[in-house]
Amino acid sequence: MSSSASGLPGDPPGGRRAAAIWGIGVAVYFVAITYRTSLGVAGLDAVDRFSINASALSTFSILQLLVYAGMQIPVGLLVDRLGTKKVLALGAVLFTAGQLGFALSHSYGAALASRALLGCGDAMTFISVLRLGSRWFPARRGPLIAQVAALFGMAGNLISTIVLARLLHGLGWTPTFAGSAVGGAVVLALVLLFLKDHPEGYEPQPRPSHHRGPSFVRRQIGAAWREPGTRLGMWVHFTTQFPAMVFLLLWGMPFLVEAQGLPRATAGELLTLVVLANMAVGLVYGQVIARHHRARTPLALGTVGATALVWGAALVWPGEHAPMWLLVLLCAVLGACGPASMIGFDFARPANPPERLGTASGIVNMGGFTASMTTLLAVGVLLDATGENYRIAFASVFVLQALGITQILRLKGRAHRRERERVVASRVETVHVPA
Protein backbone atom coordinates (compact mmCIF):
# COMPACT_ATOMS: atom_id res chain seq x y z
CA MET A 1 0.00 0.00 0.00
CA SER A 2 1.33 3.44 -0.85
CA SER A 3 1.92 6.00 1.81
CA SER A 4 -0.76 8.20 0.35
CA ALA A 5 -3.36 5.65 1.32
CA SER A 6 -2.83 6.19 4.99
CA GLY A 7 -1.92 9.83 5.06
CA LEU A 8 -0.25 12.60 3.21
CA PRO A 9 3.44 12.14 2.38
CA GLY A 10 5.57 13.47 5.22
CA ASP A 11 2.66 13.59 7.65
CA PRO A 12 3.72 13.58 11.32
CA PRO A 13 2.49 10.51 13.20
CA GLY A 14 0.53 12.11 16.04
CA GLY A 15 0.24 9.95 19.16
CA ARG A 16 0.48 10.58 22.89
CA ARG A 17 3.60 12.73 22.78
CA ALA A 18 2.02 14.90 20.10
CA ALA A 19 -1.09 15.29 22.29
CA ALA A 20 1.04 16.27 25.29
CA ILE A 21 3.08 18.87 23.40
CA TRP A 22 0.00 20.25 21.66
CA GLY A 23 -1.77 20.31 25.03
CA ILE A 24 0.79 22.80 26.33
CA GLY A 25 -0.01 25.14 23.45
CA VAL A 26 -3.73 24.69 24.09
CA ALA A 27 -3.18 25.52 27.78
CA VAL A 28 -1.64 28.84 26.74
CA TYR A 29 -4.66 29.53 24.53
CA PHE A 30 -6.98 28.55 27.40
CA VAL A 31 -5.41 31.14 29.70
CA ALA A 32 -5.44 33.79 26.96
CA ILE A 33 -9.18 33.26 26.40
CA THR A 34 -9.81 33.50 30.15
CA TYR A 35 -8.08 36.88 30.20
CA ARG A 36 -9.71 38.06 26.94
CA THR A 37 -13.25 37.34 28.15
CA SER A 38 -12.79 38.39 31.78
CA LEU A 39 -14.13 41.86 30.98
CA GLY A 40 -17.39 40.27 29.79
CA VAL A 41 -18.41 39.53 33.38
CA ALA A 42 -16.84 42.72 34.76
CA GLY A 43 -18.37 45.30 32.41
CA LEU A 44 -20.80 46.74 34.93
CA ASP A 45 -18.05 46.79 37.59
CA ALA A 46 -15.73 48.59 35.17
CA VAL A 47 -18.36 51.30 34.62
CA ASP A 48 -18.38 51.98 38.38
CA ARG A 49 -14.61 51.63 38.90
CA PHE A 50 -13.61 54.01 36.10
CA SER A 51 -16.79 56.19 36.00
CA ILE A 52 -17.39 55.66 32.26
CA ASN A 53 -20.34 55.40 29.86
CA ALA A 54 -21.27 52.70 27.33
CA SER A 55 -19.04 54.04 24.55
CA ALA A 56 -16.03 54.24 26.85
CA LEU A 57 -16.74 50.74 28.14
CA SER A 58 -16.86 49.37 24.60
CA THR A 59 -13.50 51.06 23.92
CA PHE A 60 -11.82 48.51 26.23
CA SER A 61 -12.83 45.61 24.03
CA ILE A 62 -12.50 47.58 20.78
CA LEU A 63 -8.90 48.51 21.54
CA GLN A 64 -8.12 44.95 22.63
CA LEU A 65 -9.57 43.54 19.40
CA LEU A 66 -8.02 46.29 17.28
CA VAL A 67 -4.59 45.26 18.56
CA TYR A 68 -5.50 41.59 18.14
CA ALA A 69 -6.71 41.98 14.56
CA GLY A 70 -3.84 44.24 13.59
CA MET A 71 -1.34 41.70 14.92
CA GLN A 72 -2.68 38.70 12.99
CA ILE A 73 -0.59 38.99 9.82
CA PRO A 74 2.61 39.99 11.69
CA VAL A 75 2.06 37.08 14.09
CA GLY A 76 1.49 34.70 11.17
CA LEU A 77 4.76 35.83 9.64
CA LEU A 78 6.52 35.45 13.01
CA VAL A 79 5.20 31.91 13.45
CA ASP A 80 6.34 30.99 9.94
CA ARG A 81 9.76 32.55 10.62
CA LEU A 82 10.53 31.85 14.30
CA GLY A 83 8.42 28.81 15.12
CA THR A 84 5.72 28.20 17.71
CA LYS A 85 7.70 28.08 20.97
CA LYS A 86 9.20 31.57 20.76
CA VAL A 87 5.93 33.20 19.69
CA LEU A 88 3.84 31.44 22.36
CA ALA A 89 6.36 32.36 25.07
CA LEU A 90 6.30 36.02 24.05
CA GLY A 91 2.50 35.95 23.93
CA ALA A 92 2.29 34.51 27.46
CA VAL A 93 4.58 37.23 28.81
CA LEU A 94 2.52 39.99 27.22
CA PHE A 95 -0.99 38.81 28.12
CA THR A 96 0.06 38.05 31.71
CA ALA A 97 1.52 41.52 32.07
CA GLY A 98 -1.66 42.99 30.59
CA GLN A 99 -3.92 41.10 33.01
CA LEU A 100 -1.81 42.09 36.00
CA GLY A 101 -1.74 45.71 34.84
CA PHE A 102 -5.54 45.68 34.48
CA ALA A 103 -5.83 44.40 38.05
CA LEU A 104 -3.76 47.29 39.40
CA SER A 105 -5.24 50.04 37.21
CA HIS A 106 -7.16 52.82 38.91
CA SER A 107 -7.45 55.14 35.92
CA TYR A 108 -9.21 54.63 32.60
CA GLY A 109 -6.03 55.34 30.61
CA ALA A 110 -3.94 52.78 32.51
CA ALA A 111 -6.67 50.19 32.13
CA LEU A 112 -6.85 50.83 28.36
CA ALA A 113 -3.08 50.37 28.02
CA SER A 114 -3.29 47.10 29.95
CA ARG A 115 -6.06 45.72 27.70
CA ALA A 116 -4.02 46.68 24.61
CA LEU A 117 -1.03 44.77 25.99
CA LEU A 118 -3.29 41.83 26.75
CA GLY A 119 -4.65 41.90 23.19
CA CYS A 120 -1.12 41.86 21.80
CA GLY A 121 -0.23 38.73 23.74
CA ASP A 122 -3.57 37.09 23.03
CA ALA A 123 -3.00 37.62 19.30
CA MET A 124 0.02 35.31 19.41
CA THR A 125 -1.78 32.25 20.76
CA PHE A 126 -4.33 30.75 18.39
CA ILE A 127 -2.31 30.88 15.17
CA SER A 128 0.58 29.31 17.07
CA VAL A 129 -1.68 26.51 18.32
CA LEU A 130 -2.94 25.86 14.78
CA ARG A 131 0.65 25.69 13.52
CA LEU A 132 1.62 23.39 16.40
CA GLY A 133 -1.22 21.02 15.52
CA SER A 134 -0.23 20.92 11.86
CA ARG A 135 3.37 20.08 12.83
CA TRP A 136 2.48 17.27 15.25
CA PHE A 137 -0.64 15.62 13.77
CA PRO A 138 -1.55 14.19 10.33
CA ALA A 139 -3.26 16.64 7.98
CA ARG A 140 -6.48 14.62 7.90
CA ARG A 141 -6.90 15.40 11.61
CA GLY A 142 -6.67 19.14 10.94
CA PRO A 143 -10.39 20.05 11.17
CA LEU A 144 -10.93 18.07 14.38
CA ILE A 145 -7.70 19.33 16.00
CA ALA A 146 -8.69 22.93 15.28
CA GLN A 147 -12.19 22.44 16.72
CA VAL A 148 -10.83 20.76 19.86
CA ALA A 149 -8.37 23.64 20.35
CA ALA A 150 -11.28 26.07 20.10
CA LEU A 151 -13.25 23.89 22.54
CA PHE A 152 -10.53 24.21 25.18
CA GLY A 153 -10.40 27.92 24.49
CA MET A 154 -14.10 28.13 25.24
CA ALA A 155 -13.42 26.32 28.50
CA GLY A 156 -11.36 29.40 29.35
CA ASN A 157 -14.46 31.45 28.66
CA LEU A 158 -16.30 29.16 31.04
CA ILE A 159 -13.79 30.02 33.77
CA SER A 160 -14.58 33.70 33.18
CA THR A 161 -18.35 33.31 33.29
CA ILE A 162 -18.42 31.04 36.35
CA VAL A 163 -15.28 31.36 38.46
CA LEU A 164 -14.10 34.91 37.81
CA ALA A 165 -17.64 36.29 38.06
CA ARG A 166 -18.03 34.82 41.55
CA LEU A 167 -14.56 35.82 42.68
CA LEU A 168 -15.11 39.35 41.43
CA HIS A 169 -18.15 39.83 43.64
CA GLY A 170 -16.57 37.99 46.57
CA LEU A 171 -13.00 39.30 46.60
CA GLY A 172 -13.18 42.49 44.55
CA TRP A 173 -11.46 43.81 41.44
CA THR A 174 -7.72 43.76 42.24
CA PRO A 175 -7.47 40.36 44.03
CA THR A 176 -9.52 38.66 41.31
CA PHE A 177 -7.62 39.94 38.29
CA ALA A 178 -4.19 39.80 39.99
CA GLY A 179 -4.83 36.25 41.19
CA SER A 180 -5.80 35.13 37.70
CA ALA A 181 -2.41 36.33 36.40
CA VAL A 182 -0.81 33.31 38.11
CA GLY A 183 -2.18 31.14 35.30
CA GLY A 184 -0.09 33.04 32.77
CA ALA A 185 3.10 32.44 34.75
CA VAL A 186 2.35 28.70 34.93
CA VAL A 187 1.80 28.23 31.18
CA LEU A 188 4.87 30.34 30.38
CA ALA A 189 6.98 27.95 32.45
CA LEU A 190 5.46 24.94 30.65
CA VAL A 191 6.26 26.46 27.25
CA LEU A 192 9.86 27.24 28.15
CA LEU A 193 10.51 23.85 29.72
CA PHE A 194 8.66 21.35 27.53
CA LEU A 195 7.28 22.75 24.25
CA LYS A 196 8.89 21.67 20.96
CA ASP A 197 8.01 23.08 17.54
CA HIS A 198 7.93 19.71 15.74
CA PRO A 199 8.70 15.98 16.22
CA GLU A 200 12.18 14.64 15.62
CA GLY A 201 12.68 13.88 11.94
CA TYR A 202 10.00 16.32 10.79
CA GLU A 203 12.04 19.48 10.80
CA PRO A 204 10.93 22.04 8.21
CA GLN A 205 13.26 22.71 5.31
CA PRO A 206 15.74 25.53 6.02
CA ARG A 207 14.69 28.80 4.50
CA PRO A 208 16.69 30.05 1.52
CA SER A 209 18.50 33.34 2.07
CA HIS A 210 16.09 35.19 -0.21
CA HIS A 211 13.18 34.26 2.10
CA ARG A 212 13.90 37.29 4.25
CA GLY A 213 13.35 41.01 4.27
CA PRO A 214 10.40 43.24 3.41
CA SER A 215 10.13 42.03 -0.19
CA PHE A 216 9.67 38.43 0.92
CA VAL A 217 7.09 39.49 3.51
CA ARG A 218 5.10 41.27 0.81
CA ARG A 219 5.31 38.23 -1.48
CA GLN A 220 4.24 35.91 1.36
CA ILE A 221 1.20 38.02 2.22
CA GLY A 222 0.32 38.57 -1.44
CA ALA A 223 0.56 34.87 -2.29
CA ALA A 224 -1.70 33.92 0.64
CA TRP A 225 -4.23 36.64 -0.22
CA ARG A 226 -4.42 35.65 -3.90
CA GLU A 227 -5.67 32.21 -2.94
CA PRO A 228 -9.50 32.23 -3.09
CA GLY A 229 -9.54 29.74 -0.21
CA THR A 230 -7.77 32.24 2.05
CA ARG A 231 -10.21 35.02 1.24
CA LEU A 232 -13.22 32.72 1.56
CA GLY A 233 -11.92 31.55 4.93
CA MET A 234 -11.56 35.15 6.08
CA TRP A 235 -15.14 36.01 5.13
CA VAL A 236 -16.51 32.83 6.73
CA HIS A 237 -14.68 33.77 9.92
CA PHE A 238 -15.89 37.38 9.59
CA THR A 239 -19.55 36.40 9.23
CA THR A 240 -19.85 33.60 11.76
CA GLN A 241 -17.75 34.58 14.77
CA PHE A 242 -18.72 38.10 15.77
CA PRO A 243 -22.31 37.76 17.15
CA ALA A 244 -21.20 35.40 19.93
CA MET A 245 -17.94 37.29 20.45
CA VAL A 246 -19.77 40.60 20.98
CA PHE A 247 -22.28 38.91 23.29
CA LEU A 248 -19.69 37.14 25.43
CA LEU A 249 -16.94 39.72 25.37
CA LEU A 250 -18.96 42.71 26.52
CA TRP A 251 -22.62 43.32 25.66
CA GLY A 252 -24.35 40.07 26.65
CA MET A 253 -24.42 40.75 30.38
CA PRO A 254 -25.70 44.35 30.08
CA PHE A 255 -28.31 43.25 27.50
CA LEU A 256 -29.65 40.45 29.69
CA VAL A 257 -29.61 42.52 32.92
CA GLU A 258 -30.60 46.00 31.73
CA ALA A 259 -32.74 45.26 28.64
CA GLN A 260 -34.25 41.92 29.67
CA GLY A 261 -34.53 42.55 33.41
CA LEU A 262 -32.77 39.36 34.49
CA PRO A 263 -30.79 39.00 37.75
CA ARG A 264 -27.03 38.94 37.23
CA ALA A 265 -26.86 35.30 38.37
CA THR A 266 -29.39 34.25 35.72
CA ALA A 267 -27.61 36.30 33.07
CA GLY A 268 -24.34 34.59 34.03
CA GLU A 269 -26.00 31.19 33.59
CA LEU A 270 -27.14 32.16 30.09
CA LEU A 271 -23.62 33.27 29.18
CA THR A 272 -22.41 29.92 30.47
CA LEU A 273 -24.94 28.23 28.16
CA VAL A 274 -23.32 29.97 25.17
CA VAL A 275 -19.97 28.51 26.18
CA LEU A 276 -21.33 24.99 26.82
CA ALA A 277 -23.19 25.00 23.51
CA ASN A 278 -20.01 26.13 21.77
CA MET A 279 -18.08 23.20 23.22
CA ALA A 280 -20.74 20.65 22.25
CA VAL A 281 -21.27 21.99 18.73
CA GLY A 282 -17.51 22.24 18.16
CA LEU A 283 -17.08 18.49 18.58
CA VAL A 284 -19.94 17.80 16.18
CA TYR A 285 -18.73 20.25 13.51
CA GLY A 286 -15.19 18.92 13.72
CA GLN A 287 -16.30 15.33 13.15
CA VAL A 288 -18.70 16.25 10.34
CA ILE A 289 -16.14 18.32 8.42
CA ALA A 290 -13.39 15.72 8.87
CA ARG A 291 -15.65 13.11 7.25
CA HIS A 292 -17.62 15.27 4.79
CA HIS A 293 -15.52 18.12 3.42
CA ARG A 294 -18.40 19.44 1.32
CA ALA A 295 -20.36 20.22 4.48
CA ARG A 296 -18.17 23.25 5.23
CA THR A 297 -20.15 25.90 3.34
CA PRO A 298 -23.65 24.61 4.29
CA LEU A 299 -22.65 24.50 7.97
CA ALA A 300 -21.25 28.03 7.87
CA LEU A 301 -24.23 29.54 6.04
CA GLY A 302 -26.70 27.55 8.13
CA THR A 303 -25.16 28.89 11.33
CA VAL A 304 -25.36 32.46 10.05
CA GLY A 305 -29.00 32.00 9.06
CA ALA A 306 -29.99 30.46 12.40
CA THR A 307 -28.18 33.21 14.31
CA ALA A 308 -29.89 35.97 12.32
CA LEU A 309 -33.32 34.35 12.75
CA VAL A 310 -33.15 33.89 16.53
CA TRP A 311 -31.34 37.20 17.14
CA GLY A 312 -34.04 39.00 15.15
CA ALA A 313 -36.83 37.20 17.01
CA ALA A 314 -35.39 38.28 20.38
CA LEU A 315 -35.15 41.90 19.26
CA VAL A 316 -38.62 42.25 17.71
CA TRP A 317 -40.52 40.24 20.31
CA PRO A 318 -43.58 42.28 21.38
CA GLY A 319 -43.52 43.48 24.93
CA GLU A 320 -40.74 44.79 27.11
CA HIS A 321 -38.88 41.51 27.59
CA ALA A 322 -38.35 38.42 25.43
CA PRO A 323 -39.53 35.14 27.05
CA MET A 324 -36.95 33.02 28.81
CA TRP A 325 -37.27 30.16 26.32
CA LEU A 326 -36.28 32.50 23.49
CA LEU A 327 -33.27 33.84 25.40
CA VAL A 328 -32.19 30.26 26.10
CA LEU A 329 -32.56 29.44 22.40
CA LEU A 330 -30.61 32.57 21.45
CA CYS A 331 -27.70 31.61 23.72
CA ALA A 332 -27.73 28.01 22.46
CA VAL A 333 -27.60 29.16 18.83
CA LEU A 334 -24.86 31.69 19.59
CA GLY A 335 -22.87 28.71 20.82
CA ALA A 336 -22.57 27.50 17.22
CA CYS A 337 -20.86 30.71 16.05
CA GLY A 338 -17.41 29.84 17.35
CA PRO A 339 -17.29 26.35 15.78
CA ALA A 340 -18.62 27.77 12.51
CA SER A 341 -15.85 30.37 12.45
CA MET A 342 -13.27 27.57 12.63
CA ILE A 343 -14.48 26.42 9.21
CA GLY A 344 -12.68 29.45 7.78
CA PHE A 345 -9.34 27.85 8.62
CA ASP A 346 -10.42 24.66 6.84
CA PHE A 347 -10.75 26.67 3.63
CA ALA A 348 -7.34 28.34 4.03
CA ARG A 349 -5.39 25.24 5.12
CA PRO A 350 -5.51 23.24 1.84
CA ALA A 351 -5.10 26.41 -0.23
CA ASN A 352 -1.62 27.23 1.14
CA PRO A 353 1.65 25.31 1.52
CA PRO A 354 2.87 24.60 5.09
CA GLU A 355 5.48 27.36 5.03
CA ARG A 356 2.72 29.92 4.37
CA LEU A 357 0.08 28.52 6.70
CA GLY A 358 0.76 30.92 9.56
CA THR A 359 0.38 33.93 7.27
CA ALA A 360 -2.84 32.57 5.74
CA SER A 361 -4.26 31.74 9.18
CA GLY A 362 -3.51 35.30 10.29
CA ILE A 363 -5.49 36.68 7.37
CA VAL A 364 -8.44 34.40 8.19
CA ASN A 365 -8.33 35.26 11.89
CA MET A 366 -8.51 38.97 11.11
CA GLY A 367 -12.00 38.48 9.70
CA GLY A 368 -14.04 37.71 12.80
CA PHE A 369 -12.13 40.05 15.06
CA THR A 370 -12.53 42.94 12.62
CA ALA A 371 -16.28 42.28 12.55
CA SER A 372 -16.37 41.99 16.36
CA MET A 373 -14.48 45.24 16.81
CA THR A 374 -16.79 47.05 14.40
CA THR A 375 -19.93 45.74 16.11
CA LEU A 376 -18.66 46.49 19.62
CA LEU A 377 -18.14 50.10 18.56
CA ALA A 378 -21.49 50.31 16.75
CA VAL A 379 -23.42 48.93 19.72
CA GLY A 380 -21.74 51.30 22.18
CA VAL A 381 -22.30 54.37 19.99
CA LEU A 382 -25.93 53.44 19.25
CA LEU A 383 -26.68 52.78 22.91
CA ASP A 384 -25.47 56.25 23.85
CA ALA A 385 -27.26 57.86 20.88
CA THR A 386 -30.62 56.14 21.50
CA GLY A 387 -30.80 56.30 25.27
CA GLU A 388 -29.75 52.65 25.67
CA ASN A 389 -32.19 51.18 23.15
CA TYR A 390 -30.75 47.68 22.79
CA ARG A 391 -33.11 46.73 19.97
CA ILE A 392 -31.70 49.41 17.69
CA ALA A 393 -28.11 48.91 18.84
CA PHE A 394 -28.14 45.12 18.43
CA ALA A 395 -29.69 45.39 14.96
CA SER A 396 -26.24 46.48 13.71
CA VAL A 397 -25.37 42.77 13.65
CA PHE A 398 -27.50 42.25 10.53
CA VAL A 399 -25.49 44.76 8.47
CA LEU A 400 -22.25 42.85 8.89
CA GLN A 401 -23.96 39.50 8.36
CA ALA A 402 -25.35 40.70 5.04
CA LEU A 403 -21.92 41.91 3.92
CA GLY A 404 -20.29 38.63 4.90
CA ILE A 405 -22.87 36.41 3.21
CA THR A 406 -22.47 38.39 -0.02
CA GLN A 407 -18.72 37.79 -0.02
CA ILE A 408 -19.04 34.09 0.85
CA LEU A 409 -21.44 33.50 -2.04
CA ARG A 410 -19.14 35.43 -4.37
CA LEU A 411 -16.01 33.45 -3.48
CA LYS A 412 -17.18 29.92 -2.70
CA GLY A 413 -17.35 28.68 -6.30
CA ARG A 414 -13.90 30.01 -7.13
CA ALA A 415 -12.35 28.52 -3.99
CA HIS A 416 -13.95 25.12 -4.50
CA ARG A 417 -12.75 24.96 -8.13
CA ARG A 418 -9.19 25.82 -7.10
CA GLU A 419 -9.29 23.19 -4.37
CA ARG A 420 -10.49 20.50 -6.80
CA GLU A 421 -7.71 21.44 -9.26
CA ARG A 422 -5.15 21.11 -6.48
CA VAL A 423 -6.46 17.68 -5.44
CA VAL A 424 -6.38 16.42 -9.05
CA ALA A 425 -2.83 17.73 -9.54
CA SER A 426 -1.72 16.05 -6.30
CA ARG A 427 -3.18 12.70 -7.42
CA VAL A 428 -1.44 12.97 -10.78
CA GLU A 429 1.88 13.65 -9.07
CA THR A 430 1.34 10.69 -6.73
CA VAL A 431 0.64 8.35 -9.64
CA HIS A 432 3.91 9.35 -11.34
CA VAL A 433 6.08 8.97 -8.22
CA PRO A 434 8.11 5.71 -8.61
CA ALA A 435 7.55 3.10 -5.94
Buried (B, 14 or more C-beta within 10 A) or exposed (E): EEEBEEBEEEBBEBEEEBEEBBBBBBBBBBBBBBBBBBBBBBBBBBBEBBEBEBBBBBBBBBBBBBBBBBBBBBBBBBBBBBBBBBBBBBBBBBBBBBBBBBBBBEEBEEBBBBBBBBBBBBBBBBBBBBBBBBBBBBBBBBBBBBBBBBBBBBBBBBBBBBBBBBBBBEEEBBEBBBBBBEBBEEBBEBBEEEBBBBBEEEEEEEEEEEBEEEEBBEBBBEBBBEBBBBBBBBBBBBBBBBBBBBBBBBBBBBBBBBBBEBEBEBBBBBBBBBBBBBBBBBBEBBEBBBEEBEBBBEBBBEBBEBBBEBBBEBBEBEEEEBEEEBBEBBBBBBBBBBBBBBBBBBBBBBBBEBBBBBBBBBBBBBBBBBBBBBBBBBBBBBBBEEEBEBEBBBBBBBEBBEBBBEBBEEBBEBBBEBBEEBEEEBEEEBEEEEE
